[in-house]
Each structure stands twice: as structure tokens, then as C-alpha cells.
Amino acid sequence: MKFCLDLSHHPWTREPDPRVAAGATLRAVRIADEAGLDSVWISEDPDGWDAFAVLGAAARETTRLRLGTGVTNPYLRHPNVIAMSVATIDQLSAGRAFLGLGRGQPEWYARSLGVPVGSPPAVLRETIALLRQWWQPPHVASVSGHFAVSAWQRAVVPVQPHVPIYLAAVGPRALRLAAEEADGVLIAEFASLPFLTELIPQLRQRRAAAGRDPSDFAIFVRTAIEITAQPETALERRKTLLALINTLPGMDRHLALPNFDVPALIARLRQVMHTDEVLARGGAFIDIRRAADFPAARRLIPTELIDALSYVGTIEHVRAKLRQLAALGVTHVFLTPPGPLEAAEYAALVEQLSV
């Protein structure tokens, strides 16, 4: 099992000095590189930073770490822009780029940004087909459907003969696409053990049925591992995240746990977060944050539920949960950023958590 790092633009919104914010981001990347982590995933939302600009800076600060988006989508970036951006990062990093790809939130693009969304699974399939053509000789791509690309050739191409594409997927159609066409799947945060126990064998079977090697398929699970002897504060903070992210349409499928009525909980959370109202007018995360009653949302979420869905606590507690994931076939998990830890301390943490 390998360890990865997630980074988002949110610290930049809280730090008044942009030099401090940028410095902290690049420091986290350097420490992850020096500590021997597998990869860094830079988030990208339409109201945040430019992930590829951050990756370009990270490419010059690192020597081993794989670099990619966590995730971008073909509405925010046309597939040709994705192709050129990934190729550029691959050139800058001497062949360490990957692509984390997802569908985004269609309401944002259709209702606020004027982008036709079509059928997201079909658009993702077309995007992968275009990228594969552009990243392999003769680097010419054509497709007809949501996109109309006619024999467009790329001059700047990746160093790698095969750039990995990892698909962020929760719904059945996206999961099927991941197994058939991608190099791995990214499972969203708060995925329950029962969900993963059912899902992972299905992914392997679908991959075999598509004529692909099931053993050559990466399974990334966003675990946001946080080591602490006092988990209460971290669990309360994670209630806020669950209320913000998992009330979006389709983002509650992976929360299923026995003894918890998750559908009823999500329905109530959507009310206090005003999620449906905000999405109806095309509002983004920043609008949901303004409208939400976060204290009420946190009161609704049982601590026992958030604890069961999180990787927060002592080394022994978290390592026991990681053993369960490893037994299921999960290949990659995620650490929280290093904070004040130096590279040697971060590496030691990885060693202690390794199963």
C-alpha cells in the first residue's frame, strides 16, 4: 500500500499573505517528495486555483513524486487543454505526471458557467478516448459526439509512453468506465468498509470482462489519515466536510453503514445546508458555505458515524483500519499534509503506518 498527499486551495483563502500561502503549499510538496510518498493530487474546482499552475511549480521542486490533478474535468477544461496541460507537466517533471479526472458538478457548468454538459459518463468516455489518441503516436485525435474533434494533432506530448488516468467515480456508470478504460479509480472520502467490500471485487470482475488485467488497476481511497491522541476536534472538523461534500447529488452512495440511516441523515443535512436551493441556481461551494448552517449540520451527524468513516486517531487505531483496506485490495491511501513535520518525521509516520 502506497501513501499519497491531497492538497486544496482552501488554505490560500484563509492566509492573507499570498507568499506565505504559496510557500506552505510548495513546502508540503517538497516534504512529501523527500519522505517518499507516491504522489500528490492537486484539487481543482471552478472557484479555486489553477491546479496545473501549482503542478508546474511542484515539478521544479521535486524529483520523485508523481504529480497530478485531484481532480479536473472536461467541462472546466476542454480535452485538448487537458492534453496539453498534462503533457507540459510531464515534460517539466521528466515523466512523473498523471491525470485525475472526474465529471465535476454538472449544475455549476450548466446553470452558472454556460457550458453544455450532455451525459457526463459519455463525455468522460470521449475525453479518455481523445487523450489516449493525443498521448500516443501519431498524436492525432478525432471524435464525434459531445465534442467534435477532427484530426487535431498535438506537437507537445508527454515523456511517458503511457500517462496514467485515474477516474474519480462513485456512481455505477462511472465505476464501469473506470474499470474498462482507466488505469485506476479514485474513491471519494468517507467510503465505508461495507461499500468497499462490495465494490472492489466488482471492479476487478468488470476489468477482466473488458479484457484488461485486474491486477494492473490502482485503487485510491481518500482516507485523509490524521494521527492524534485526541481525535474529537478532528472528527468535529470532518463533520463539516461531510456536510459540505456528501450532500451533493450522488455523493452519499459510499457512506452506507449498518445501524445508521444514511439516506435520512443526508436528506436532513441537505435541508440545513440548503444544498438543493444553492445548486438549483448553479451556486458553487462558496455559495453553499454562505447559506449553510454548519453548527446544525454537525449536531445532526453522529460522532460514531464520522469516526467509522474516518482514519483519525492513534497510530495503532489507524493502522488497524488500513490493514482492512489492504486486505480488500486498496493500493493507495492519503495522508493529511505534513504541517510542522519535517521530511524525516513524515517518512517515519509513513513507516509506522505501513501494513
PyMOL commands that set and color helices and strands:
alter all, ss='L'
color gray80, all
select helices_A, chain A and resi 10-14+18-34+51-59+79-92+106-111+120-134+172-181+193-209+232-245+253-255+262-273+275-280+285-291+294-300+303-308+315-328+343-353
alter helices_A, ss='H'
color red, helices_A
select strands_A, chain A and resi 2-7+39-42+66-69+97-101+140-144+148-153+165-168+184-187+218-227+312-313+332-335
alter strands_A, ss='S'
color yellow, strands_A
deselect
rebuild
show_as cartoon
